[in-house]
Amino acid sequence: MTFILPIERVGEEDRAQVGGKAFALASLWKAGFTVPKALCITTDVYDRYVSSTGLRERILMEIHRKAFTDMRWEEMWDASLRIRNMFVSTPLPKPLKDTLGDIIDASFKKYPVAVRSSAPGEDSDRASFAGLHESYVNVRGPSVILEHVLKVWSSLWSDAALLYRKELGLDPEKSTMAVVIQEMVFGDRSGVAFCRSPMDPSQAVIESVYGLNQGLVDGAVEPDRWVLDRTSGKILSHTKPRRDLWVAPAQGGAVLEDLPTKKAPHPPLNDEEVEEVYRTAMALEKHFGSPQDVEWTFREGRLYLLQSRPITTGTGAETGDDRSWYLSLSRSFKNLKALRQKIEEDLIPAILREASDLESITLETLSSEELWHEIERRSLIHKKWVEIYWSEFIPFAHGARLFGQVYNDAVHPSDPYEFMSLLMATEMESLKRNRLLEDLARDIRENSELRQVLEAGDPADADSSFLKRLDDFVSNYGQVICQSPSLTACRVSVCGILLRMAAVRTTSVARKDISALTEKFLSYFEGKKRGEATEMLDLARASYRLRDDDNIYLGRIESELDRAIALAETLLIADSAMEKDQRPYEELIARVKQKVYVPHSAVQATTEDENFLVRPRQLTGQPAGPGLGEGPARVVLKVSDLTEFQSGEILVCDAVDPAMTFVVPLCGGIVERRGGMLIHGAIIAREYGLPCVTGVPDVTTLIKTGDRITVDGYLGIVIVGLGETP
C-alpha cells in the first residue's frame, strides 16, 4: 500500500492512485517545465481512512436515502453538509496521522503549502471537475495540513460534485480522492490560460489578476482578459476590468484586500508576459496532445505552472454540461453580500411593484381580446420572475449553507444542523401572514356571536372591525390562498380556514435563547475574523428568511396569472354555445398552465386495480424538523385539496408552497416528496415546532388520505398504519 508519492516518482502505473492533477504535475516536472515541489497523498490513504473509521458506510447511507438519480439539488446540499461534518469531526487514526505527519514534516518543514484535490478521472477530455472540489492555500504545519486534507476529502461529496456526477451518470460509490500537497508559490501575478477558447476554437484566452489565483478562481476578483489568435499568438483584444481587489497571503490562508493604488492603473501582465504564457500553454497542448486549461503564477519574473488539465470537448450547451449552473449555487462571501444587496434593494421592490400593478387591474372590465393579451403578458412576466428566482434567489440560499459549513468547521458539533437554531431568529412573511390568521381566529374563538355569523356563511354580516381586518388580510395575502378573484368568495374561503383554526387552541413555539449559542460560535474567532463571522451570521439569517419569503413574492405573481386564467376559463364555458372557434384560446390556456412544476407524484405508480397495490409500512426520507407526530394523513396535490384540511392531520404533499402554509398551525406534522433542510416546508415546520420528513420517494402515491401515520422527524422515518391489509 502506497501512502505518499513525490511527483518525481509518479509513473504511468500510479495514475489511478494519484488522480489527474497529480499525474499531470508529474508529467510536467519530467518534461522540464517549472512546477513547485509537490507530493501526493494517494487514494490508498483515503480508502483506509473511510474504511477504518466507518465513514464509508455512513456516507453511503446519506447518498442512498433515495435513488441517487432521483435526488434533487436541495437533498444533495443537505447530504453534502452532513458528510462534510463527518469528515471534520472524525480524526485520522493516530498511526496513520503520525506516518503522514512525519513525511509531510520532512518534505516541507515549516514552509507553507497549497492543499489541492486530485480525484481520479476529475480532469479528462470528457469531464472536468474544475471548481467542484476544494483547494486551500498558505497552509503551514503537518497537523494543520492534515486537517485541510480532511476538508479536501470531504469536497469529494460537495453538492456541486454530487450534482455533476449525477449529470454524467457516474457511480458515487466508486468515488475516491487523492490530494496534492504543493509548495506554496506566492506569486505577485497569477491567472489561467485556455489554449482554445470555449467561445471560438480559433482563439486562445488568458486571464490574469494581481496576487494569488484564489481570487480569480472563486470569482471574487475580476481579471484582465486577453484574446489571442491560436495560430499566430497575436493579441486580438484586451478587456480591462475595474482593478480594485486582490487576494494576498494571510495567516492560515489568504485574504481579499484592496489593491494597492499604484498597481490599479496597470494590467498584471505586459505584452511580453502575455506572449510567454501563450507559448507555454501551447507547449503544454503539444505535450499532452490536447488543448489545456492551465493555472499559473509569476514570482519575481519567473513563470510557475500550478496545474494543467484538458479542456472538455464542446461547450456546456453542446454537451449538456451543467457544471456552470452547479458552481453558481456556491458563492463566495463577497459575492453573497453583493447578491443580498441586489435582491433586497432592487429585485424584491421590483417584484412587489409588479405584483401590485397586476393586482390593481380589474380583469372583469376587459374585453375578451384584451383578456387574452393580458394572459400572454402575465405569462411573460411570470416567466421572467421564475428565471430570476432560479438565477438570483436560489443561489442566495447558499448563504445559509455557507454559514453552516463555517459553523461546523469551527465548532465540530455532534448535530450538523445545530447552526439552524441561530438562523431561526428572523421574521418571515409566511409567519407574519399566519399570525394575522391566528389573531382573527382568536377573535372568533372568543366571540360566539361572531362565530355564529361566520358559520351562517356570510362574512359581510360580521362587525365592521373584524370585516376590515379580514379584508386587509384578503388584500395583502388572499391572492395566494383564494382560488377565486371574487372578494366575497375569498372572504368565505378564508373564514372557512379561520373557523377550523378557532376550533383548536394553537400554542406558540417557545424560541430558544440563542445568545449563548451565538457567543459559543463567535468565541472561535478573534479580532477581524470575529467581525467577519458576525457579518456572516447576519447574512445567513437573511438567506434563511428569503428562502421562505421568495416563495411568497413569486406566489403573488403566479396567483395573478392564475386569476386571469380562471376568468378566461369561465368565459369559455359561458361562450361554449357560440360558433366562434375557441381552439386558439384553449391552446393558449393549456400552454400557459404548463408554467408550474408538475409533481413527480402525478405519475402514479399503481397497478390497474389500486386495491392490489402493495404499500410499505415504513418510508424513509430525510429528517428536517425534529419531533414525533401521529395522526391521519391528508394528501394534498393541489391547493383546492386544502379546503377539507382538519386540525391534527399530517400534511402529505409533493412540496409545501406558499398557498399551503396557512394550514400549518393545524398540522400534526409534514411529509414531503421533495427533500432538503431549506425547502419551504422544512423551514415553516421548524418554525412551528412540527415533526417533518422530506425527500420521501412517491409519498403522495404510497400514502392515502385517511391513513394513520407516524412522522419521526429525528430519524427521517414515516410509519404507515394502514389498518386492515387490503
C-alpha positions in Angstrom: 0.0 0.0 0.0 1.4 3.4 -1.1 0.7 6.3 1.2 2.6 9.2 -0.3 4.4 9.7 -3.7 6.6 12.7 -4.6 5.6 13.8 -8.0 9.0 13.0 -9.4 8.3 9.3 -8.6 4.8 9.2 -10.1 4.7 6.9 -13.1 2.0 5.7 -15.6 1.2 2.8 -13.3 0.3 5.3 -10.5 -2.3 7.3 -12.4 -5.3 5.7 -10.7 -3.8 6.2 -7.2 -2.7 9.9 -7.6 -5.5 11.3 -9.8 -5.5 13.6 -12.8 -4.0 16.7 -11.2 -1.0 14.9 -9.6 -0.3 12.9 -12.7 -0.3 16.0 -14.9 2.1 17.8 -12.5 4.4 14.7 -12.6 4.4 14.8 -16.4 5.2 18.5 -16.4 8.1 18.0 -14.0 9.6 15.2 -16.0 9.3 17.3 -19.2 11.3 20.1 -17.7 8.6 22.7 -17.0 8.8 24.8 -13.9 6.5 23.4 -11.3 6.5 23.8 -7.5 7.8 20.9 -5.3 4.9 18.6 -4.5 3.9 15.2 -3.2 0.7 13.2 -3.4 -1.3 11.5 -0.7 -2.7 8.6 -2.7 -6.2 7.2 -2.8 -5.0 4.3 -0.7 -4.9 6.7 2.3 -8.4 8.0 1.7 -9.7 4.4 1.3 -8.0 3.3 4.5 -9.4 6.3 6.4 -13.0 5.9 5.4 -12.9 2.2 5.9 -11.2 2.1 9.3 -13.4 4.9 10.8 -16.7 3.6 9.5 -17.2 6.7 7.4 -17.7 4.8 4.2 -20.9 3.2 5.5 -22.2 6.5 6.9 -21.5 8.2 3.6 -23.3 5.6 1.6 -26.3 5.8 3.9 -26.5 9.5 3.2 -26.5 9.2 -0.5 -28.8 6.2 -0.6 -31.6 7.6 1.4 -33.3 7.5 -2.0 -32.2 6.6 -5.5 -29.2 8.8 -6.4 -30.7 9.7 -9.8 -33.8 11.0 -8.0 -32.0 13.2 -5.5 -32.7 16.9 -6.1 -30.1 19.6 -5.5 -31.6 20.5 -2.1 -31.2 17.0 -0.9 -27.6 16.9 -2.2 -26.9 20.2 -0.5 -28.0 18.7 2.8 -26.3 15.3 2.3 -23.1 17.2 1.5 -23.3 19.3 4.7 -23.8 16.2 6.8 -20.9 14.3 5.1 -18.5 17.3 5.5 -19.3 17.4 9.2 -18.5 13.7 9.4 -15.0 14.4 8.0 -14.1 17.4 10.1 -15.3 15.6 13.3 -13.7 12.3 12.5 -9.9 12.5 13.1 -7.3 10.4 11.3 -6.4 7.2 13.2 -3.2 8.0 15.2 -0.9 5.6 13.4 -2.0 6.9 10.0 -1.8 10.5 11.2 1.7 10.0 12.6 3.0 8.4 9.4 1.6 11.1 7.2 2.7 13.9 9.5 6.3 12.6 9.6 6.6 12.5 5.8 5.0 16.0 5.4 7.2 17.5 8.0 10.3 16.0 6.4 9.3 17.4 3.0 8.1 20.9 3.8 9.3 21.6 7.4 7.7 24.9 8.2 7.2 26.1 4.6 3.6 26.9 3.5 1.8 24.7 1.1 -1.3 24.5 -1.1 -3.5 21.5 -0.4 -5.4 20.5 -3.6 -7.8 17.8 -4.7 -6.7 15.2 -7.3 -9.6 12.8 -7.8 -9.1 10.0 -10.4 -10.9 11.0 -13.5 -11.6 14.5 -12.4 -9.7 16.1 -15.3 -10.4 14.4 -18.6 -11.4 15.4 -22.1 -14.9 14.1 -21.2 -15.5 15.9 -18.0 -13.8 18.5 -15.8 -14.4 18.7 -12.1 -12.6 22.1 -12.1 -14.1 24.2 -9.3 -16.1 21.4 -7.8 -13.5 20.1 -5.3 -11.8 22.3 -2.8 -8.3 23.6 -2.5 -6.5 25.6 0.2 -3.6 27.9 0.1 -0.9 29.0 2.5 -1.3 26.2 5.0 1.5 25.5 7.5 2.5 22.6 9.8 1.8 18.9 9.5 -1.3 18.8 11.8 -2.9 21.8 10.1 -2.1 20.4 6.6 -3.8 17.1 7.6 -6.9 19.0 8.8 -7.2 20.5 5.4 -6.6 17.1 3.7 -9.8 16.0 5.5 -11.6 19.0 4.1 -10.4 18.3 0.6 -11.6 14.7 1.0 -15.0 15.9 2.1 -15.3 18.0 -1.0 -15.4 14.8 -3.0 -19.0 14.8 -1.6 -19.8 18.5 -2.2 -23.2 19.3 -3.5 -21.7 20.6 -6.8 -19.6 17.4 -7.2 -22.5 15.1 -6.5 -24.7 17.0 -9.0 -22.1 16.8 -11.6 -21.6 13.0 -11.0 -25.4 12.6 -11.4 -25.2 14.6 -14.6 -22.5 12.3 -16.0 -24.1 9.1 -14.8 -21.1 8.3 -12.5 -21.5 5.9 -9.6 -20.8 7.8 -6.4 -19.9 4.6 -4.6 -16.7 4.4 -6.7 -15.6 7.9 -5.8 -12.2 8.3 -4.2 -9.8 11.1 -3.7 -6.0 11.7 -3.8 -4.6 15.0 -2.5 -1.7 17.1 -3.8 0.4 18.9 -1.3 2.3 21.6 -3.2 4.9 24.1 -2.1 3.3 27.5 -1.9 4.5 29.9 -4.6 3.5 33.4 -3.6 3.1 34.9 -7.0 2.6 38.6 -7.5 0.6 38.0 -10.7 -1.5 34.9 -11.4 -4.0 33.6 -13.8 -5.3 30.9 -16.2 -4.8 30.2 -19.8 -7.1 28.4 -22.2 -5.4 27.0 -25.3 -8.7 27.0 -27.0 -11.5 29.5 -26.3 -14.8 27.8 -25.4 -16.5 30.5 -27.5 -14.2 30.4 -30.6 -11.9 27.4 -31.3 -9.6 29.7 -33.4 -8.7 31.7 -30.4 -6.9 31.3 -27.1 -7.7 33.2 -23.9 -5.5 34.4 -21.0 -6.9 35.8 -17.7 -4.8 37.4 -15.0 -5.1 39.1 -11.6 -2.7 40.6 -9.2 -1.8 38.4 -6.2 -2.9 34.8 -5.8 -5.1 32.9 -8.1 -7.7 32.3 -5.4 -9.5 35.5 -6.2 -9.9 34.6 -9.9 -10.9 31.0 -9.3 -13.7 31.9 -6.8 -14.9 34.9 -8.7 -14.0 37.5 -6.1 -11.6 39.4 -8.3 -12.3 40.4 -11.9 -9.4 39.6 -14.2 -7.8 41.3 -17.1 -8.6 39.2 -20.2 -6.6 38.8 -23.4 -7.9 37.0 -26.5 -5.3 35.8 -28.9 -5.2 34.1 -32.3 -4.4 30.4 -31.7 -2.1 30.2 -34.7 -0.1 33.3 -34.5 -0.3 34.3 -30.9 -1.3 37.8 -31.9 -3.3 39.7 -29.2 -6.7 40.4 -30.7 -8.3 42.2 -27.7 -7.7 43.1 -24.1 -10.6 43.6 -21.7 -9.7 45.9 -18.8 -11.7 45.3 -15.6 -12.1 47.6 -12.6 -8.9 46.7 -10.7 -9.7 47.3 -7.1 -9.1 44.0 -5.3 -6.6 41.2 -5.0 -6.0 38.1 -2.9 -2.9 38.2 -0.7 -1.4 35.6 1.6 -2.6 35.8 5.2 -2.0 33.7 8.4 -3.6 30.3 7.7 -4.8 31.1 4.2 -5.4 34.1 2.0 -7.4 37.3 2.4 -9.2 39.6 -0.1 -7.8 43.1 0.2 -8.0 46.4 -1.7 -5.4 46.5 -4.5 -2.6 49.0 -3.9 -3.4 52.2 -5.8 -0.1 52.2 -7.6 -1.0 48.8 -9.3 -4.5 49.7 -10.3 -3.8 51.7 -13.5 -1.6 48.9 -14.9 -2.6 45.4 -16.2 -0.9 42.5 -14.3 0.9 41.4 -17.5 2.7 43.2 -20.2 2.6 42.1 -23.8 5.8 40.1 -23.5 4.5 38.2 -20.5 1.2 37.5 -22.2 3.2 36.0 -25.1 5.2 33.9 -22.6 2.1 32.5 -21.1 0.6 31.8 -24.5 3.8 30.0 -25.7 3.9 27.9 -22.6 0.2 27.0 -22.8 0.6 25.9 -26.5 3.7 23.9 -25.5 1.5 22.1 -22.9 -1.1 21.4 -25.6 1.6 19.8 -27.7 3.0 17.9 -24.7 -0.4 16.4 -23.6 -1.9 16.1 -27.1 -5.0 18.2 -26.4 -5.9 21.8 -25.6 -5.2 22.7 -21.9 -6.7 24.8 -19.1 -3.6 26.0 -17.4 -3.2 27.6 -13.9 0.0 29.6 -13.4 1.7 32.4 -11.4 4.6 34.7 -11.8 7.1 35.1 -8.9 9.9 37.5 -9.4 9.5 37.4 -13.1 9.6 33.5 -13.3 6.6 31.6 -14.6 5.5 28.7 -12.5 2.9 26.1 -13.6 0.5 25.2 -10.8 -1.7 22.7 -12.7 -2.8 21.8 -16.2 -5.9 19.9 -17.3 -7.6 19.1 -20.6 -10.4 21.4 -21.8 -13.6 19.4 -22.1 -14.9 18.8 -25.6 -17.5 21.3 -26.7 -19.4 23.9 -24.7 -21.8 23.3 -21.9 -24.7 24.0 -24.3 -23.4 21.4 -26.7 -22.6 18.7 -24.2 -25.4 19.2 -21.7 -22.7 20.0 -19.1 -24.5 21.9 -16.3 -21.3 22.4 -14.2 -21.5 26.2 -14.6 -25.0 26.1 -13.0 -23.9 23.8 -10.2 -21.0 26.1 -9.5 -23.4 29.1 -9.4 -25.1 27.6 -6.5 -22.0 28.0 -4.4 -21.0 31.6 -3.9 -18.2 33.4 -2.1 -19.0 35.5 0.9 -18.2 38.7 -1.0 -20.4 37.5 -3.9 -23.3 36.7 -1.5 -23.1 40.1 0.1 -23.4 41.8 -3.3 -26.2 39.4 -4.2 -28.1 40.2 -1.0 -27.9 43.9 -1.8 -29.2 43.4 -5.3 -32.1 41.2 -4.0 -33.1 43.4 -1.1 -32.7 46.8 -2.8 -33.7 46.0 -6.4 -35.4 42.7 -7.0 -37.8 42.5 -4.1 -39.1 46.0 -4.6 -39.4 45.3 -8.3 -41.4 42.1 -7.9 -43.7 43.7 -5.3 -44.4 46.6 -7.6 -45.1 44.3 -10.5 -47.4 42.2 -8.3 -49.3 45.3 -7.0 -49.7 46.6 -10.6 -51.2 43.2 -11.7 -53.5 43.1 -8.6 -54.8 46.6 -9.4 -56.2 45.6 -12.8 -59.9 44.8 -12.8 -59.9 41.9 -15.2 -63.7 41.7 -15.5 -63.7 45.1 -17.3 -61.5 43.8 -20.1 -62.9 42.7 -23.4 -62.2 39.1 -24.5 -59.4 40.2 -26.8 -57.9 42.3 -24.1 -58.1 39.5 -21.6 -56.2 37.1 -23.9 -53.5 39.7 -24.4 -53.3 40.2 -20.7 -52.9 36.5 -20.1 -50.0 36.5 -22.6 -48.4 39.5 -20.8 -48.8 37.9 -17.4 -47.3 34.7 -18.7 -44.2 36.5 -19.8 -44.0 38.4 -16.5 -44.2 35.1 -14.6 -41.6 33.5 -16.8 -39.3 36.5 -16.2 -39.6 36.2 -12.4 -39.2 32.4 -12.5 -35.9 32.9 -14.3 -34.8 35.5 -11.8 -35.8 33.2 -9.0 -33.5 30.5 -10.3 -30.6 32.7 -11.2 -30.6 35.1 -8.2 -32.9 33.9 -5.3 -31.9 30.2 -5.4 -28.1 30.9 -5.3 -28.6 33.3 -2.4 -29.9 30.3 -0.3 -26.2 29.2 -0.3 -25.7 31.9 2.4 -27.3 29.7 5.0 -25.3 26.6 3.8 -22.0 28.5 3.7 -22.7 29.6 7.3 -23.5 26.0 8.3 -20.2 24.9 6.8 -18.2 27.6 8.6 -20.1 26.9 11.9 -19.4 23.1 11.7 -15.8 23.6 10.7 -15.2 25.8 13.8 -17.5 24.2 16.4 -17.5 20.5 15.3 -21.0 19.9 16.8 -22.4 16.4 17.1 -25.5 17.7 15.4 -24.6 19.0 11.9 -27.7 21.2 12.0 -27.1 22.9 15.3 -26.4 26.1 13.4 -30.1 26.2 12.3 -31.1 27.5 15.7 -29.1 30.6 15.1 -30.9 31.2 11.8 -34.5 30.9 13.1 -34.3 34.2 14.9 -35.7 36.0 11.9 -39.1 37.3 10.7 -40.6 35.6 7.6 -43.5 36.7 5.5 -45.4 33.4 5.9 -45.2 33.7 9.7 -46.5 37.3 9.6 -49.4 36.1 7.5 -50.1 33.2 9.8 -50.1 35.4 12.8 -52.7 37.6 11.2 -54.8 34.5 10.7 -54.2 33.3 14.2 -55.3 36.7 15.6 -58.5 36.6 13.5 -59.1 33.0 14.7 -58.7 34.0 18.3 -61.3 36.7 17.9 -63.8 34.1 16.5 -62.9 31.7 19.4 -63.6 34.4 22.0 -66.7 35.9 20.3 -69.6 33.3 20.0 -71.8 35.8 18.2 -69.1 36.4 15.5 -68.6 32.6 15.2 -72.3 32.1 14.6 -72.4 34.8 11.9 -69.5 33.3 10.0 -70.9 29.8 10.3 -74.0 31.1 8.7 -71.9 31.7 5.6 -71.9 35.5 5.0 -68.8 37.3 6.4 -70.3 40.6 5.2 -72.6 40.4 8.3 -69.7 40.4 10.7 -68.9 43.6 12.7 -67.1 46.3 10.9 -63.8 46.0 12.8 -63.5 42.3 12.1 -64.6 42.7 8.5 -62.0 45.5 7.9 -59.2 43.3 9.3 -60.5 40.3 7.2 -60.5 42.5 4.0 -57.0 43.8 4.8 -55.8 40.2 5.1 -57.5 39.3 1.8 -56.0 42.3 0.1 -52.4 41.5 1.3 -52.4 37.7 1.2 -55.7 36.4 -0.2 -54.3 36.2 -3.8 -52.1 33.3 -2.6 -54.8 31.5 -0.7 -58.0 32.1 -2.6 -59.0 30.3 -5.7 -61.4 32.9 -6.9 -60.9 36.6 -7.9 -64.2 37.4 -6.2 -63.8 39.3 -2.8 -67.0 37.6 -1.5 -65.7 34.1 -2.4 -62.3 34.9 -1.0 -63.8 36.1 2.3 -65.8 32.8 2.6 -62.7 30.7 1.8 -60.6 32.5 4.4 -63.3 32.3 7.0 -63.6 28.6 6.5 -60.0 28.3 7.5 -60.5 30.6 10.4 -63.3 28.6 11.8 -61.2 25.5 11.8 -58.4 27.3 13.4 -60.7 28.8 16.0 -61.9 25.3 17.0 -58.5 24.5 18.5 -56.2 26.4 20.7 -52.8 26.7 19.0 -49.8 27.2 21.2 -46.9 29.3 20.1 -43.5 27.7 19.9 -41.1 28.9 22.5 -37.9 30.2 20.9 -34.6 29.1 22.3 -32.4 31.7 23.9 -29.8 31.8 21.2 -27.4 34.3 22.9 -25.3 31.5 24.4 -25.2 29.6 21.1 -24.2 32.8 19.3 -21.4 33.5 21.7 -20.3 29.9 21.5 -19.9 30.3 17.8 -18.2 33.7 17.9 -15.8 32.5 20.6 -13.9 30.6 17.9 -12.9 33.8 16.2 -10.8 36.7 17.2 -10.2 40.2 16.1 -11.1 40.9 12.5 -12.3 37.3 11.9 -14.9 37.7 14.7 -16.3 40.7 12.9 -16.5 38.7 9.7 -18.2 35.8 11.5 -20.8 38.2 12.9 -21.4 39.5 9.4 -21.7 36.0 8.0 -24.3 35.1 10.6 -26.3 38.2 9.7 -26.1 37.3 6.0 -27.1 33.7 6.7 -30.2 34.9 8.6 -31.2 37.0 5.6 -30.6 34.0 3.3 -32.7 31.7 5.5 -35.5 34.3 5.7 -35.5 34.9 1.9 -35.5 31.2 1.2 -39.1 31.3 2.6 -40.1 34.8 1.5 -39.2 34.4 -2.1 -41.9 31.8 -2.4 -44.5 34.4 -1.2 -43.3 37.0 -3.6 -43.3 34.7 -6.6 -46.6 33.3 -5.5 -48.2 36.7 -5.8 -47.1 36.9 -9.5 -48.3 33.4 -10.2 -51.6 33.9 -8.5 -52.3 36.9 -10.7 -51.7 34.8 -13.7 -54.0 32.1 -12.3 -56.6 34.8 -11.7 -56.6 35.7 -15.3 -56.7 32.1 -16.5 -59.6 31.3 -14.2 -61.7 34.2 -15.6 -60.8 33.2 -19.1 -61.9 29.6 -18.5 -65.2 30.9 -17.1 -65.8 33.0 -20.2 -65.0 30.0 -22.4 -67.6 27.9 -20.7 -70.1 30.8 -20.9 -69.4 31.2 -24.6 -69.4 27.5 -25.4 -72.6 27.7 -27.4 -71.2 30.3 -29.7 -69.9 29.3 -33.1 -66.7 31.2 -32.7 -63.6 29.0 -32.9 -62.3 28.7 -29.3 -59.3 26.5 -30.1 -56.8 29.3 -30.1 -57.9 30.3 -26.6 -58.0 26.8 -25.3 -54.5 26.2 -26.7 -53.3 29.5 -25.0 -54.7 28.4 -21.6 -53.2 24.9 -22.0 -49.8 26.4 -22.9 -49.7 28.9 -20.1 -50.8 26.3 -17.5 -47.6 24.4 -18.2 -45.9 27.2 -16.2 -45.9 25.2 -12.9 -43.8 22.2 -11.9 -45.7 19.0 -12.4 -45.2 16.9 -9.3 -43.5 13.6 -9.7 -46.4 12.2 -7.7 -48.7 12.9 -10.6 -47.1 9.8 -12.2 -49.0 7.2 -10.3 -47.0 4.1 -9.7 -50.1 1.9 -9.5 -51.4 -1.3 -11.0 -54.7 -1.4 -13.0 -56.5 -2.1 -9.8 -55.4 0.1 -6.9 -56.9 -2.4 -4.5 -54.0 -4.6 -5.1 -51.3 -2.0 -4.7 -48.7 -3.2 -2.2 -47.8 -0.3 0.1 -44.9 -0.4 2.5 -45.4 0.2 6.2 -42.3 2.3 6.6 -41.0 5.0 4.4 -37.6 6.6 4.6 -36.7 10.2 3.9 -34.5 13.0 5.5 -35.1 14.4 9.0 -36.0 18.1 8.5 -37.9 19.0 11.7 -37.3 17.2 15.0 -40.1 15.6 16.9 -42.7 12.9 16.7 -46.2 13.3 15.3 -49.1 10.9 14.7 -52.4 11.4 13.0 -54.5 10.9 9.9 -52.8 11.8 6.6 -54.2 14.5 4.3 -52.6 14.1 0.8 -52.6 17.5 -0.9 -51.8 17.5 -4.6 -53.3 21.0 -5.3 -54.4 24.0 -3.3 -58.1 23.1 -3.5 -57.3 19.9 -1.6 -56.7 22.1 1.5 -60.4 23.1 1.8 -61.1 20.0 3.9 -57.9 20.1 6.0 -58.7 19.3 9.6 -56.8 20.0 12.8 -54.3 17.3 13.8 -53.9 15.9 10.3 -50.5 15.2 8.8 -49.9 17.2 5.6 -48.5 14.9 2.9 -47.6 16.6 -0.4 -45.1 17.0 -3.1 -43.8 20.2 -1.7 -45.3 22.8 0.6 -45.8 26.0 -1.3 -46.8 29.5 0.0 -50.5 28.7 -0.6 -50.3 25.8 1.8 -48.6 27.3 4.8 -51.7 28.8 6.2 -52.9 25.4 7.3 -49.6 24.6 9.1 -50.9 25.8 12.5 -53.5 23.0 12.2 -50.9 20.3 11.2 -49.7 17.4 13.3 -46.6 17.0 11.1 -45.4 17.5 7.5 -44.2 14.9 5.0 -42.9 16.0 1.5 -41.6 14.2 -1.6 -39.1 16.9 -2.2 -36.2 16.9 0.1 -33.9 19.4 1.9 -33.5 21.2 5.2 -34.0 24.6 3.5 -37.1 24.0 1.4 -40.1 25.9 2.3 -42.0 23.2 4.1 -39.0 22.2 6.3 -38.4 25.9 7.3 -42.0 26.5 8.2 -42.2 23.2 10.1 -39.3 24.1 12.3 -40.8 27.5 13.0 -43.9 25.8 14.3 -42.0 23.0 16.1 -43.6 20.3 13.9 -42.0 17.0 13.0 -41.1 17.0 9.4 -39.7 14.4 7.0 -38.7 15.4 3.4 -37.4 13.6 0.4 -39.7 10.6 0.7 -40.0 9.0 -2.8 -43.5 8.6 -4.2 -45.0 9.6 -0.8 -48.2 11.0 -2.3 -48.9 7.7 -4.0 -47.8 5.4 -1.2 -49.9 7.2 1.4 -53.6 7.8 1.0 -55.8 10.5 2.7 -57.0 9.0 6.0 -54.1 6.6 6.5 -52.9 6.7 10.1 -49.2 7.7 10.0 -46.4 8.5 12.4 -43.8 11.1 11.5 -40.4 10.7 13.1 -38.5 13.9 12.4 -35.5 12.7 14.3 -34.7 9.7 12.1 -36.4 10.7 8.9 -38.9 7.8 9.0 -42.7 7.7 8.3 -44.6 4.7 9.6 -47.8 3.9 7.8 -50.6 2.3 9.9 -52.9 1.2 7.1 -55.4 -0.7 9.3 -56.6 -3.9 7.7 -54.4 -5.1 4.8 -56.4 -4.7 1.6 
